[in-house]
Amino acid sequence: MIHLKSQPRNCKLAIALLFALILCSIYLFNNNQIVDGQKPVTLIKVLSSNLTATHFYYFYNYTDTTPVFYISPPSDLHRTAPDIVIAIPTVPRNNQSYIIKTVENLLAQLYDEEKHRIVIVISCNYDVNQENSEYCVQLASTLSASFDWACKQGLIELISYPEYWTPKEFPQDPLNPFNITDPPDRFYWRTKQHTDFIYLMSYCLHVHPASSFYIQLEDDVLTRKGYVSEIQRFIQKVQSKPWLTLEFSNLGFIGKLFRMQSLQQFVIHDLPLYNLIPIDWSFDEFHFRSFCKHLPRKPCVRKVYREHRISHRPPLFQHVGLYSSLAGKQQNLKEKRFSDTPLPLLIEGNKIQLANAICTDNSVTKDMIYDMYYKEKPLEIVNPLPKLKLTLYFNESASISAIAFRYHFESSSASDPLGVFINSDVQLSPPFDDLKNVQINELTIRVHREIATLVISRLTLRRP
């Protein structure tokens, strides 16, 4: 699927509507009494009877939910939607910060062929009680200076919620059904953690809807070379099972992977629990309420871990942080079976054979085109001139599964400077959802107007 982003993103209305949808959905979660045909006004009135939901509503400022963008993709960048959104919330720590090393490791452990498959979205979540929002400004400066290439390619986004979105205190439920009694500082810390995740997840749902998967990390982890390929390889391995989430770490809320459509279900589930239990407990309840609500708990739990909440072994992520974001707390947990041995790159095998490939730019050789197609090595064409034409001919008919490319082009014109054509003269328009069953034996990429460097990272076809 192609999802080009070329305009600055004003998320205020869209995210406000998303939160309204989430709030209206809480009643369905808790009472199961919403019926077809009810009007939104009715749902909002019903919502007022839900104590937890109204607590959340009244203690949060919904007059401005627009994200603060510290690092966003360049306005002239056109990039196809990544396969996986890697989401990392970060907060200031009293003793040591780990986020820079985490991002450095995530980028260093990518193969070149994997860079188009991901985007790293970092949510900077400062403590409004300490008024330390300058942490986000400093973090943006360090990330931009250290990973300038990744920011220019749209691999890193750094956002935060508006200053007054988070309250300075949270409502404690004296009748907490989970019988959790925490000191005030710990209660505020774990409750705010929920709301940080809720905002980050909601942002990614809105801004990256064309991506297929969302994986949750923390800001103090390391991984191994080829982790993206291994995640995709594991997804393929379990595709026949009715999984709800996949786990790539055994610790906390690290390495939890959702399909994008199930991520919204989790947000709706988590919102009523935000001030009742820790986020990892909510993750447990998400599965048990989905599959074990009316079944004997013990045998159902075993089935959940076997079919719906499947763990990858050994874990792909190692927790390295010692000092917690909760002042005075140290966290010594480590993955005992984590290995830093590199993993192989995942490239689709058994591809449709290329009969020929031609490019009007003499600097682009046939070997470069074949490497892009068969090995997914990024094909970089520097400053391609107008009327550039790259054509691939196939030995058999097939349908398009995916195309990945990026280029820079700044213009007020609504027309794209680059066109994708099939069977000589039929131009495709992103996204390709309605054309995936169209049989092709020839594909051409044409540059209509001068653009900055064009990088073609992947072309995947599917046999009928």
Kinemage of the C-alpha trace (Angstrom):
@kinemage 1
@onewidth
@group {chain A} dominant
@subgroup {mainchain}
@vectorlist {calphas} color= white
{ca met a 1} P 0.000 0.000 0.000
{ca ile a 2} L 1.238 3.478 -0.799
{ca his a 3} L 0.518 6.388 1.502
{ca leu a 4} L 2.307 9.564 0.473
{ca lys a 5} L 2.686 12.355 2.969
{ca ser a 6} L 3.703 15.680 1.521
{ca gln a 7} L 1.778 18.297 3.509
{ca pro a 8} L 2.337 19.467 7.120
{ca arg a 9} L 0.023 17.501 9.363
{ca asn a 10} L -2.500 19.344 11.482
{ca cys a 11} L -3.904 16.611 13.669
{ca lys a 12} L -6.047 18.731 15.975
{ca leu a 13} L -9.483 17.908 14.613
{ca ala a 14} L -8.699 14.329 13.646
{ca ile a 15} L -7.200 13.394 17.016
{ca ala a 16} L -9.984 15.193 18.876
{ca leu a 17} L -12.508 13.133 16.928
{ca leu a 18} L -10.525 9.987 17.627
{ca phe a 19} L -10.608 10.648 21.364
{ca ala a 20} L -14.334 11.340 21.140
{ca leu a 21} L -14.769 7.982 19.409
{ca ile a 22} L -12.730 6.251 22.106
{ca leu a 23} L -14.727 7.851 24.892
{ca cys a 24} L -18.011 6.907 23.269
{ca ser a 25} L -16.765 3.337 22.872
{ca ile a 26} L -16.129 2.894 26.598
{ca tyr a 27} L -19.774 2.258 27.252
{ca leu a 28} L -19.696 -0.639 24.823
{ca phe a 29} L -16.687 -2.050 26.629
{ca asn a 30} L -18.124 -1.827 30.118
{ca asn a 31} L -21.832 -2.419 29.700
{ca asn a 32} L -22.379 -4.064 26.311
{ca gln a 33} L -25.650 -2.152 25.853
{ca ile a 34} L -24.949 -0.113 22.728
{ca val a 35} L -27.315 -1.146 19.996
{ca asp a 36} L -27.446 -0.411 16.288
{ca gly a 37} L -29.076 2.868 15.399
{ca gln a 38} L -28.199 4.788 18.553
{ca lys a 39} L -27.192 8.363 17.853
{ca pro a 40} L -23.854 9.792 19.048
{ca val a 41} L -25.688 12.243 21.329
{ca thr a 42} L -27.307 9.301 23.085
{ca leu a 43} L -23.940 7.616 23.560
{ca ile a 44} L -22.414 10.729 25.081
{ca lys a 45} L -25.319 11.013 27.529
{ca val a 46} L -24.926 7.349 28.472
{ca leu a 47} L -21.211 7.913 28.945
{ca ser a 48} L -21.872 10.290 31.822
{ca ser a 49} L -23.013 7.343 33.933
{ca asn a 50} L -19.599 5.676 33.678
{ca leu a 51} L -17.475 6.815 36.635
{ca thr a 52} L -14.081 5.877 35.196
{ca ala a 53} L -14.795 7.389 31.802
{ca thr a 54} L -16.055 10.647 33.226
{ca his a 55} L -13.047 10.827 35.551
{ca phe a 56} L -10.810 10.575 32.523
{ca tyr a 57} L -12.875 13.139 30.647
{ca tyr a 58} L -12.990 15.752 33.384
{ca phe a 59} L -9.338 15.413 34.401
{ca tyr a 60} L -8.080 15.832 30.829
{ca asn a 61} L -8.025 18.961 28.720
{ca tyr a 62} L -9.713 18.197 25.395
{ca thr a 63} L -9.762 21.796 24.181
{ca asp a 64} L -6.412 21.227 22.458
{ca thr a 65} L -5.184 17.756 21.562
{ca thr a 66} L -2.861 18.917 18.772
{ca pro a 67} L 0.547 17.223 19.060
{ca val a 68} L 3.651 19.334 19.484
{ca phe a 69} L 5.969 18.350 16.628
{ca tyr a 70} L 9.645 18.463 17.597
{ca ile a 71} L 10.841 16.290 14.695
{ca ser a 72} L 8.561 15.528 11.771
{ca pro a 73} L 9.251 14.357 8.211
{ca pro a 74} L 10.490 17.121 5.873
{ca ser a 75} L 7.587 18.869 4.175
{ca asp a 76} L 8.922 17.920 0.737
{ca leu a 77} L 9.393 14.229 1.548
{ca his a 78} L 7.198 11.717 -0.262
{ca arg a 79} L 7.548 8.274 1.250
{ca thr a 80} L 5.517 5.096 1.001
{ca ala a 81} L 3.926 3.882 4.221
{ca pro a 82} L 6.252 1.797 6.406
{ca asp a 83} L 5.241 -1.737 7.326
{ca ile a 84} L 5.914 -1.339 11.055
{ca val a 85} L 5.511 1.635 13.399
{ca ile a 86} L 7.998 1.402 16.281
{ca ala a 87} L 6.604 3.480 19.161
{ca ile a 88} L 8.739 4.646 22.091
{ca pro a 89} L 7.531 6.855 24.946
{ca thr a 90} L 10.304 8.628 26.834
{ca val a 91} L 10.394 10.708 30.004
{ca pro a 92} L 13.156 12.503 31.917
{ca arg a 93} L 15.059 10.378 34.434
{ca asn a 94} L 16.880 11.735 37.461
{ca asn a 95} L 20.070 9.702 37.083
{ca gln a 96} L 20.594 8.694 33.476
{ca ser a 97} L 18.941 8.886 30.040
{ca tyr a 98} L 18.912 5.890 27.707
{ca ile a 99} L 16.824 7.106 24.761
{ca ile a 100} L 19.742 8.208 22.521
{ca lys a 101} L 21.487 4.852 22.871
{ca thr a 102} L 18.194 3.081 22.194
{ca val a 103} L 17.560 4.992 18.967
{ca glu a 104} L 21.199 4.620 17.917
{ca asn a 105} L 20.959 0.864 18.396
{ca leu a 106} L 17.632 0.529 16.575
{ca leu a 107} L 19.067 2.353 13.553
{ca ala a 108} L 22.451 0.602 13.609
{ca gln a 109} L 20.817 -2.824 13.694
{ca leu a 110} L 18.880 -2.151 10.479
{ca tyr a 111} L 19.996 -3.528 7.160
{ca asp a 112} L 19.819 -0.960 4.354
{ca glu a 113} L 17.091 -3.115 2.825
{ca glu a 114} L 14.960 -2.711 5.981
{ca lys a 115} L 14.961 1.074 6.347
{ca his a 116} L 11.868 1.586 4.211
{ca arg a 117} L 9.952 -0.914 6.360
{ca ile a 118} L 9.822 1.101 9.609
{ca val a 119} L 9.279 4.463 11.235
{ca ile a 120} L 10.327 5.237 14.818
{ca val a 121} L 7.794 7.464 16.596
{ca ile a 122} L 9.048 8.858 19.915
{ca ser a 123} L 6.668 10.518 22.337
{ca cys a 124} L 8.369 12.914 24.745
{ca asn a 125} L 6.303 12.880 27.920
{ca tyr a 126} L 7.452 15.387 30.489
{ca asp a 127} L 6.090 15.753 34.023
{ca val a 128} L 3.808 18.790 34.165
{ca asn a 129} L 4.352 19.015 37.929
{ca gln a 130} L 8.064 19.643 37.372
{ca glu a 131} L 7.640 21.901 34.312
{ca asn a 132} L 10.556 20.219 32.551
{ca ser a 133} L 9.339 20.428 28.969
{ca glu a 134} L 12.801 21.669 27.984
{ca tyr a 135} L 13.734 17.978 28.035
{ca cys a 136} L 11.858 17.574 24.745
{ca val a 137} L 13.666 20.513 23.140
{ca gln a 138} L 17.050 19.142 24.189
{ca leu a 139} L 16.125 15.664 23.005
{ca ala a 140} L 15.034 16.994 19.611
{ca ser a 141} L 18.321 18.844 19.227
{ca thr a 142} L 20.395 15.763 20.082
{ca leu a 143} L 18.395 13.426 17.847
{ca ser a 144} L 18.529 15.850 14.914
{ca ala a 145} L 22.285 16.303 15.240
{ca ser a 146} L 23.085 12.635 15.838
{ca phe a 147} L 20.734 11.093 13.270
{ca asp a 148} L 20.321 13.790 10.646
{ca trp a 149} L 20.195 11.230 7.824
{ca ala a 150} L 17.372 9.301 9.509
{ca cys a 151} L 15.337 12.458 10.163
{ca lys a 152} L 15.687 13.501 6.506
{ca gln a 153} L 14.480 10.073 5.368
{ca gly a 154} L 11.435 10.240 7.645
{ca leu a 155} L 12.620 7.407 9.901
{ca ile a 156} L 12.286 9.413 13.134
{ca glu a 157} L 9.371 11.430 14.483
{ca leu a 158} L 9.420 13.152 17.866
{ca ile a 159} L 6.144 14.455 19.267
{ca ser a 160} L 4.621 15.461 22.560
{ca tyr a 161} L 1.137 16.192 23.799
{ca pro a 162} L 0.095 19.813 24.435
{ca glu a 163} L 1.315 21.368 27.661
{ca tyr a 164} L -2.074 21.327 29.369
{ca trp a 165} L -3.258 17.937 28.148
{ca thr a 166} L -1.982 16.004 31.191
{ca pro a 167} L -3.464 16.892 34.600
{ca lys a 168} L -1.295 17.576 37.627
{ca glu a 169} L -3.146 14.929 39.604
{ca phe a 170} L -5.262 11.874 38.835
{ca pro a 171} L -8.448 10.619 40.505
{ca gln a 172} L -7.961 7.525 42.657
{ca asp a 173} L -10.857 5.109 42.740
{ca pro a 174} L -11.426 4.181 46.426
{ca leu a 175} L -13.339 1.091 45.258
{ca asn a 176} L -10.579 -0.211 42.993
{ca pro a 177} L -11.784 -3.745 42.112
{ca phe a 178} L -8.168 -4.907 41.693
{ca asn a 179} L -7.327 -4.007 45.311
{ca ile a 180} L -4.203 -2.048 44.367
{ca thr a 181} L -3.048 0.557 46.864
{ca asp a 182} L 0.040 2.476 45.783
{ca pro a 183} L 1.747 5.472 47.405
{ca pro a 184} L 0.744 8.753 45.724
{ca asp a 185} L 3.981 9.111 43.738
{ca arg a 186} L 3.818 5.580 42.370
{ca phe a 187} L 0.088 5.918 41.601
{ca tyr a 188} L 0.703 9.118 39.625
{ca trp a 189} L 3.656 7.517 37.802
{ca arg a 190} L 1.826 4.375 36.644
{ca thr a 191} L -1.380 6.273 35.810
{ca lys a 192} L 0.453 8.848 33.734
{ca gln a 193} L 2.241 5.967 31.973
{ca his a 194} L -1.163 4.723 30.786
{ca thr a 195} L -2.133 8.099 29.423
{ca asp a 196} L 1.226 8.539 27.709
{ca phe a 197} L 0.656 5.251 25.888
{ca ile a 198} L -2.944 6.169 25.031
{ca tyr a 199} L -1.860 9.424 23.401
{ca leu a 200} L 1.051 7.825 21.503
{ca met a 201} L -1.085 4.960 20.217
{ca ser a 202} L -3.883 7.319 19.156
{ca tyr a 203} L -1.400 9.507 17.296
{ca cys a 204} L 0.058 6.536 15.406
{ca leu a 205} L -3.410 5.255 14.526
{ca his a 206} L -4.233 8.586 12.925
{ca val a 207} L -0.916 9.489 11.284
{ca his a 208} L 0.137 6.020 10.099
{ca pro a 209} L -3.138 4.252 9.225
{ca ala a 210} L -1.629 2.603 6.136
{ca ser a 211} L 1.020 0.766 8.163
{ca ser a 212} L 0.277 -2.844 9.003
{ca phe a 213} L 1.773 -3.270 12.471
{ca tyr a 214} L 2.593 -1.341 15.632
{ca ile a 215} L 5.228 -2.494 18.111
{ca gln a 216} L 5.611 -0.966 21.564
{ca leu a 217} L 9.081 -0.450 23.016
{ca glu a 218} L 10.481 1.423 25.988
{ca asp a 219} L 13.251 4.021 25.911
{ca asp a 220} L 15.913 1.785 27.474
{ca val a 221} L 16.270 -1.288 25.254
{ca leu a 222} L 18.733 -2.804 22.794
{ca thr a 223} L 18.139 -5.262 19.962
{ca arg a 224} L 20.082 -7.332 17.429
{ca lys a 225} L 20.954 -6.985 13.748
{ca gly a 226} L 18.086 -7.995 11.504
{ca tyr a 227} L 15.363 -7.506 14.121
{ca val a 228} L 12.897 -6.078 11.581
{ca ser a 229} L 13.335 -9.093 9.291
{ca glu a 230} L 12.907 -11.433 12.247
{ca ile a 231} L 9.682 -9.709 13.296
{ca gln a 232} L 8.308 -10.053 9.767
{ca arg a 233} L 9.542 -13.646 9.539
{ca phe a 234} L 7.724 -14.512 12.776
{ca ile a 235} L 4.530 -12.823 11.550
{ca gln a 236} L 4.656 -15.050 8.478
{ca lys a 237} L 5.298 -18.099 10.652
{ca val a 238} L 2.166 -17.604 12.780
{ca gln a 239} L -0.105 -16.212 10.062
{ca ser a 240} L -2.377 -19.279 10.207
{ca lys a 241} L -3.094 -18.734 13.920
{ca pro a 242} L -5.798 -16.348 15.239
{ca trp a 243} L -3.291 -14.201 17.107
{ca leu a 244} L -4.239 -10.917 18.715
{ca thr a 245} L -0.742 -9.811 19.765
{ca leu a 246} L 2.827 -11.047 19.396
{ca glu a 247} L 5.500 -10.640 22.063
{ca phe a 248} L 9.181 -10.103 21.372
{ca ser a 249} L 10.161 -9.596 25.012
{ca asn a 250} L 9.041 -11.138 28.282
{ca leu a 251} L 9.516 -7.959 30.322
{ca gly a 252} L 6.932 -5.296 31.065
{ca phe a 253} L 5.401 -3.627 28.043
{ca ile a 254} L 8.437 -4.109 25.782
{ca gly a 255} L 8.160 -5.657 22.330
{ca lys a 256} L 4.377 -6.003 22.206
{ca leu a 257} L 3.188 -6.061 18.586
{ca phe a 258} L -0.348 -5.293 17.406
{ca arg a 259} L -2.017 -5.236 14.050
{ca met a 260} L -3.109 -1.658 13.454
{ca gln a 261} L -6.793 -2.615 13.601
{ca ser a 262} L -6.372 -4.358 16.976
{ca leu a 263} L -4.376 -1.433 18.391
{ca gln a 264} L -7.531 0.668 18.482
{ca gln a 265} L -9.276 -2.147 20.355
{ca phe a 266} L -6.530 -2.036 22.973
{ca val a 267} L -6.831 1.741 23.414
{ca ile a 268} L -10.576 1.404 23.935
{ca his a 269} L -9.941 -1.420 26.407
{ca asp a 270} L -7.223 0.419 28.323
{ca leu a 271} L -8.944 3.755 28.814
{ca pro a 272} L -11.355 2.655 31.587
{ca leu a 273} L -8.451 0.969 33.419
{ca tyr a 274} L -5.993 3.855 33.237
{ca asn a 275} L -6.114 4.684 36.968
{ca leu a 276} L -6.787 1.165 38.258
{ca ile a 277} L -3.911 -1.120 37.242
{ca pro a 278} L -0.418 -0.973 35.654
{ca ile a 279} L -0.237 -0.994 31.859
{ca asp a 280} L 1.194 -4.539 31.659
{ca trp a 281} L -1.703 -5.814 33.781
{ca ser a 282} L -4.072 -4.105 31.376
{ca phe a 283} L -2.315 -5.912 28.534
{ca asp a 284} L -3.030 -9.224 30.312
{ca glu a 285} L -6.674 -8.302 30.829
{ca phe a 286} L -6.981 -7.339 27.165
{ca his a 287} L -6.449 -10.975 26.181
{ca phe a 288} L -8.355 -12.611 29.003
{ca arg a 289} L -11.419 -10.421 28.530
{ca ser a 290} L -11.298 -11.043 24.792
{ca phe a 291} L -11.090 -14.834 24.991
{ca cys a 292} L -11.769 -16.025 28.551
{ca lys a 293} L -14.744 -13.968 29.690
{ca his a 294} L -17.146 -16.922 29.951
{ca leu a 295} L -14.659 -19.809 30.102
{ca pro a 296} L -12.731 -21.528 32.907
{ca arg a 297} L -9.730 -19.288 33.491
{ca lys a 298} L -6.831 -21.741 33.772
{ca pro a 299} L -7.309 -23.812 30.578
{ca cys a 300} L -8.295 -20.671 28.676
{ca val a 301} L -5.113 -18.863 29.721
{ca arg a 302} L -3.056 -21.706 28.290
{ca lys a 303} L -4.962 -21.436 25.018
{ca val a 304} L -4.463 -17.666 24.944
{ca tyr a 305} L -0.678 -18.044 25.136
{ca arg a 306} L -0.741 -20.810 22.548
{ca glu a 307} L -2.936 -19.145 19.912
{ca his a 308} L -3.722 -15.492 20.655
{ca arg a 309} L -0.742 -14.062 22.545
{ca ile a 310} L 2.259 -15.744 20.988
{ca ser a 311} L 5.816 -15.193 22.194
{ca his a 312} L 8.913 -15.180 20.044
{ca arg a 313} L 11.786 -17.130 21.573
{ca pro a 314} L 14.448 -16.043 22.267
{ca pro a 315} L 13.438 -12.430 22.945
{ca leu a 316} L 14.493 -9.811 20.387
{ca phe a 317} L 14.876 -6.923 22.846
{ca gln a 318} L 17.015 -6.546 25.949
{ca his a 319} L 16.148 -4.190 28.769
{ca val a 320} L 19.266 -2.169 29.735
{ca gly a 321} L 17.937 0.637 31.932
{ca leu a 322} L 18.922 0.569 35.585
{ca tyr a 323} L 17.259 3.747 36.830
{ca ser a 324} L 13.502 3.874 36.448
{ca ser a 325} L 11.576 6.987 35.459
{ca leu a 326} L 9.981 6.650 38.917
{ca ala a 327} L 12.328 8.536 41.236
{ca gly a 328} L 14.198 6.235 43.604
{ca lys a 329} L 13.323 3.024 41.780
{ca gln a 330} L 15.923 0.739 40.224
{ca gln a 331} L 15.065 -1.954 37.688
{ca asn a 332} L 17.525 -4.837 37.386
{ca leu a 333} L 15.474 -7.176 35.211
{ca lys a 334} L 17.229 -8.649 32.162
{ca glu a 335} L 16.278 -11.124 29.442
{ca lys a 336} L 18.344 -14.208 30.281
{ca arg a 337} L 18.062 -15.708 26.804
{ca phe a 338} L 18.706 -12.579 24.752
{ca ser a 339} L 21.374 -12.987 22.072
{ca asp a 340} L 23.060 -10.257 20.036
{ca thr a 341} L 23.984 -12.629 17.190
{ca pro a 342} L 22.958 -11.045 13.858
{ca leu a 343} L 19.864 -12.424 12.158
{ca pro a 344} L 19.534 -12.930 8.387
{ca leu a 345} L 17.817 -10.409 6.159
{ca leu a 346} L 14.330 -11.419 5.046
{ca ile a 347} L 13.874 -11.174 1.289
{ca glu a 348} L 10.881 -12.608 -0.493
{ca gly a 349} L 11.834 -15.718 -2.438
{ca asn a 350} L 10.402 -17.309 -5.563
{ca lys a 351} L 9.785 -13.968 -7.251
{ca ile a 352} L 8.243 -13.529 -10.673
{ca gln a 353} L 11.143 -13.617 -13.116
{ca leu a 354} L 12.230 -10.434 -14.829
{ca ala a 355} L 12.442 -10.772 -18.600
{ca asn a 356} L 14.146 -7.414 -19.045
{ca ala a 357} L 14.676 -4.022 -17.410
{ca ile a 358} L 15.424 -0.697 -19.106
{ca cys a 359} L 16.167 2.777 -17.723
{ca thr a 360} L 16.692 5.943 -19.746
{ca asp a 361} L 19.295 7.120 -17.204
{ca asn a 362} L 22.599 5.571 -18.294
{ca ser a 363} L 23.940 5.664 -14.735
{ca val a 364} L 21.313 3.084 -13.747
{ca thr a 365} L 22.586 -0.313 -14.839
{ca lys a 366} L 20.574 -3.462 -15.342
{ca asp a 367} L 22.418 -5.072 -12.418
{ca met a 368} L 21.242 -2.239 -10.125
{ca ile a 369} L 17.644 -2.777 -11.197
{ca tyr a 370} L 17.912 -6.542 -10.724
{ca asp a 371} L 19.429 -6.050 -7.245
{ca met a 372} L 16.526 -3.771 -6.311
{ca tyr a 373} L 13.961 -6.287 -7.509
{ca tyr a 374} L 15.481 -9.575 -6.349
{ca lys a 375} L 17.523 -8.455 -3.312
{ca glu a 376} L 15.607 -5.313 -2.257
{ca lys a 377} L 18.796 -3.253 -2.375
{ca pro a 378} L 17.686 0.389 -2.545
{ca leu a 379} L 18.051 1.760 -6.070
{ca glu a 380} L 19.154 5.380 -5.740
{ca ile a 381} L 18.827 7.713 -8.721
{ca val a 382} L 20.416 11.081 -7.927
{ca asn a 383} L 18.463 14.097 -9.201
{ca pro a 384} L 16.545 12.224 -11.909
{ca leu a 385} L 15.674 14.456 -14.859
{ca pro a 386} L 12.162 14.883 -16.240
{ca lys a 387} L 11.183 12.187 -18.742
{ca leu a 388} L 13.249 9.562 -16.894
{ca lys a 389} L 11.643 6.199 -17.521
{ca leu a 390} L 12.318 2.894 -15.753
{ca thr a 391} L 10.509 -0.146 -17.182
{ca leu a 392} L 10.428 -3.726 -15.934
{ca tyr a 393} L 9.147 -6.591 -18.102
{ca phe a 394} L 8.033 -9.871 -16.513
{ca asn a 395} L 7.976 -13.425 -17.795
{ca glu a 396} L 4.451 -14.013 -16.525
{ca ser a 397} L 1.419 -12.011 -15.485
{ca ala a 398} L 1.127 -11.004 -11.829
{ca ser a 399} L -0.519 -8.439 -9.549
{ca ile a 400} L 1.178 -5.729 -7.504
{ca ser a 401} L 1.636 -6.527 -3.835
{ca ala a 402} L 3.833 -3.618 -2.718
{ca ile a 403} L 5.983 -0.787 -4.021
{ca ala a 404} L 8.267 1.234 -1.736
{ca phe a 405} L 10.015 4.442 -2.747
{ca arg a 406} L 10.804 7.942 -1.537
{ca tyr a 407} L 11.777 11.256 -3.083
{ca his a 408} L 11.816 14.951 -2.243
{ca phe a 409} L 9.616 17.388 -4.122
{ca glu a 410} L 8.270 20.720 -2.897
{ca ser a 411} L 5.422 22.164 -4.924
{ca ser a 412} L 1.972 23.658 -4.504
{ca ser a 413} L 0.805 21.636 -7.495
{ca ala a 414} L -1.669 18.868 -6.746
{ca ser a 415} L -0.218 16.567 -9.399
{ca asp a 416} L 2.617 14.225 -8.519
{ca pro a 417} L 5.927 14.543 -10.355
{ca leu a 418} L 6.262 10.769 -10.498
{ca gly a 419} L 3.895 8.297 -12.141
{ca val a 420} L 3.561 4.517 -11.981
{ca phe a 421} L 2.165 2.847 -15.081
{ca ile a 422} L 1.203 -0.752 -15.874
{ca asn a 423} L 0.908 -2.454 -19.225
{ca ser a 424} L 2.364 0.562 -21.050
{ca asp a 425} L -0.312 3.220 -20.548
{ca val a 426} L -2.483 2.652 -17.451
{ca gln a 427} L -1.418 5.032 -14.661
{ca leu a 428} L -1.854 3.930 -11.060
{ca ser a 429} L -2.774 6.236 -8.211
{ca pro a 430} L -1.917 5.590 -4.576
{ca pro a 431} L -3.105 3.670 -2.697
{ca phe a 432} L -3.148 0.492 -4.809
{ca asp a 433} L -5.848 -1.381 -2.875
{ca asp a 434} L -8.302 -1.529 -5.758
{ca leu a 435} L -5.643 -2.609 -8.243
{ca lys a 436} L -4.031 -5.525 -6.463
{ca asn a 437} L -6.023 -7.997 -8.542
{ca val a 438} L -5.108 -6.325 -11.840
{ca gln a 439} L -2.813 -8.563 -13.869
{ca ile a 440} L 0.311 -6.910 -15.262
{ca asn a 441} L 3.302 -7.998 -17.304
{ca glu a 442} L 4.985 -4.608 -17.523
{ca leu a 443} L 5.567 -1.811 -14.996
{ca thr a 444} L 6.999 1.652 -15.667
{ca ile a 445} L 8.016 4.470 -13.322
{ca arg a 446} L 8.147 7.847 -15.046
{ca val a 447} L 9.422 11.183 -13.717
{ca his a 448} L 7.317 14.039 -15.088
{ca arg a 449} L 9.146 16.918 -13.391
{ca glu a 450} L 12.529 17.355 -11.788
{ca ile a 451} L 12.751 15.921 -8.275
{ca ala a 452} L 15.489 15.310 -5.750
{ca thr a 453} L 16.985 11.867 -5.280
{ca leu a 454} L 14.609 9.024 -6.060
{ca val a 455} L 15.091 5.834 -4.037
{ca ile a 456} L 13.178 2.687 -5.024
{ca ser a 457} L 13.409 0.141 -2.212
{ca arg a 458} L 10.995 -2.640 -3.062
{ca leu a 459} L 8.743 -4.028 -5.741
{ca thr a 460} L 6.765 -7.110 -4.812
{ca leu a 461} L 4.428 -8.965 -7.157
{ca arg a 462} L 1.969 -11.750 -6.423
{ca arg a 463} L 1.044 -14.637 -8.652
{ca pro a 464} L -2.654 -14.999 -9.465
